[in-house]
């Protein structure tokens, strides 16, 4: 676990260095209007930001004070360099881009965006009238504010998406841990119930058979053979029961997936409402139950990651010769196109002769229909 986490963190740090390429804007002005002092100042600013960026990237804790200090240092470096190198506006953009990933409150992030814009505007006002080396043109001032707002605002979405993904992973990990503990306890109870009495009976019958064999009477030998046969039969029955208990651990089933969905939604602050219990689940084939369980898991994942919902309604109904699973939420339908998860869900359902439809109206409504197999309970239920 530790090695995996360290590898993941190292990969995140390596990936973040790609964004360091935007420091190239610093060198546009020295290249177009070269001078020794401009080059020396630009190289010094670049080296200083290299250290700031390195410290920021290695601060893995989202709310660690080091991150805030590095953001402040980046913006201050921009204010220091902007009057003599207009490409230093890239430091303002970096500061705005860092903020959404370091502060969870969107309102606070927007407040800091406004403060940044006012400071940039104020510096532009002060140095606009300065001729010569220290001069900021109004177009460069407004471009710096525009880029700061656009890139910072765009990163709010990605930061919120990242937090949603992290919450989902944490909820799923917790659910898996709780499920593993519950299953271990269940198996322990089942094995105790299955083997406790059975092994006691086997021991008693084996001891009785041993005593009977030591006797000379033919009737005792016959009875010993009967006892040994009983031991074999009971042992085989116990073995089958143990396999059945362990087999229950391997297949979670639809009921377990519903409980996992409830735990995941609760962790995300979404209330799960069941309009009807899946009483028809006993008539599902293994492939159908697996398909519905995976579809429910994908639907819950999308709700947690994208919908920003507060209520999720789950219904299992049978109507017009078809079994239906309906998953509805009252959130935003942020997904504009069908991704790999929904596509895989649709293909899995259609391979069983079913249909999947997705509707967006005051939330999202996922409808999955499967045909009833012969012999299945087809009693209609009202929507």
FENJO-V274775 format. One record per residue. RES is the residue in one letter. D_CENTER is the distance of its C-alpha to the mean C-alpha in whole Angstrom. Layout:
res=[RES,RES]
d_center=[D_CENTER,D_CENTER]
This chain:
res=[X,X,X,X,X,X,X,X,X,X,X,X,X,X,X,X,X,X,X,X,X,X,X,X,X,X,X,X,X,X,X,X,X,X,X,X,X,X,X,X,X,X,X,X,X,X,X,X,X,X,X,X,X,X,X,X,X,X,X,X,X,X,X,X,X,X,X,X,X,X,X,X,X,X,X,X,X,X,X,X,X,X,X,X,X,X,X,X,X,X,X,X,X,X,X,X,X,X,X,X,X,X,X,X,X,X,X,X,X,X,X,X,X,X,X,X,X,X,X,X,X,X,X,X,X,X,X,X,X,X,X,X,X,X,X,X,X,X,X,X,X,X,X,X,X,X,X,X,X,X,X,X,X,X,X,X,X,X,X,X,X,X,X,X,X,X,X,X,X,X,X,X,X,X,X,X,X,X,X,X,X,X,X,X,X,X,X,X,X,X,X,X,X,X,X,X,X,X,X,X,X,X,X,X,X,X,X,X,X,X,X,X,X,X,X,X,X,X,X,X,X,X,X,X,X,X,X,X,X,X,X,X,X,X,X,X,X,X,X,X,X,X,X,X,X,X,X,X,X,X,X,X,X,X,X,X,X,X,X,X,X,X,X,X,X,X,X,X,X,X,X,X,X,X,X,X,X,X,X,X,X,X,X,X,X,X,X,X,X,X,X,X,X,X,X,X,X,X,X,X,X,X,X,X,X,X,X,X,X,X,X,X,X,X,X,X,X,X,X,X,X,X,X,X,X,X,X,X,X,X,X,X,X,X,X,X,X,X,X,X,X,X,X,X,X,X,X,X,X,X,X,X,X,X,X,X,X,X,X,X,X,X,X,X,X,X,X,X,X,X,X,X,X,X,X,X,X,X,X,X,X,X,X]
d_center=[17,19,20,17,15,19,18,15,17,20,18,16,20,22,20,21,24,24,24,28,29,30,33,35,36,38,40,41,44,45,46,47,49,50,51,51,50,47,46,47,45,42,42,42,39,37,37,36,33,32,32,30,28,27,27,24,22,23,22,18,18,17,20,23,26,27,24,26,30,29,28,31,33,31,33,36,36,36,39,41,41,41,44,46,43,41,38,37,35,32,32,31,29,27,27,26,23,22,22,19,17,19,20,17,20,21,24,25,24,26,29,29,29,32,33,33,34,37,38,38,40,42,43,43,46,48,48,49,52,53,54,54,51,49,49,45,46,45,43,41,40,39,37,35,34,33,31,29,28,27,25,24,23,21,19,18,16,14,14,12,10,9,9,7,4,5,6,3,4,7,8,7,9,12,12,13,15,17,17,19,21,22,23,25,27,28,29,31,32,33,35,37,38,38,40,42,44,45,45,48,50,50,51,54,55,55,57,59,60,61,63,65,65,67,70,72,72,71,70,67,66,65,63,62,61,59,57,56,55,53,51,50,49,47,45,44,43,41,39,38,37,35,34,33,31,29,28,27,24,23,22,20,21,20,21,19,16,17,17,14,13,15,14,10,12,14,12,11,14,15,18,18,22,23,26,27,27,26,30,30,27,30,32,29,29,27,25,25,23,21,20,20,17,15,16,15,11,11,12,10,7,9,11,8,7,11,13,14,16,17,19,17,21,21,24,26,29,32,34,36,36,32,29,27,23,22,19,20,18,20,18,18,18,16,16,19,19,18,15,15,13,16,18,18,18,21,23,22,23,26,27,28,30,28,26,23,24,21,23,23,25,24,21,19,21,20,23,23,27,28,32,33,35,38,39,36,36,37,38,37,34,34,32]
